[in-house]
Amino acid sequence: MSKKFIPTMFIMAFMVMFVFPPILLALDETSSLDCSGGTVMAGDSEDSVRENCGDPQEVNQRDKYSPVIWVYNFGPSEFVNYVTFTNGMVERIQTGDYGN
């Protein structure tokens, strides 16, 4: 192993153990998302979500192999919603803190 590889692996392990889990634990799993155009549930397509909820405010993906997460922030009186897609279909919907 190269000398640069070991510190990189240590940093990645630290992030996986201490950074990502608290973020994921702060989210609550929900079965659906109600938008002005309709309700979104697991198994819906990206097109269906876009039709019901509009374009997301943010799209996140760590790498080309990880799920795509759409972020919907409907303002300070509503919770931020995270819609996770795998192979173009909703895998899960999570709710975070109030939006801004």
Protein Blocks (a to p, Z undefined) as FASTA:
>chain_A
ZZklmmmmmmmmmmmmmmmmmmmmmpccdfbdcdfkbccdehiafklmmmmnopafbdcd
fblmbccdddddebjkbccdddddeehiafbdcdddddZZ
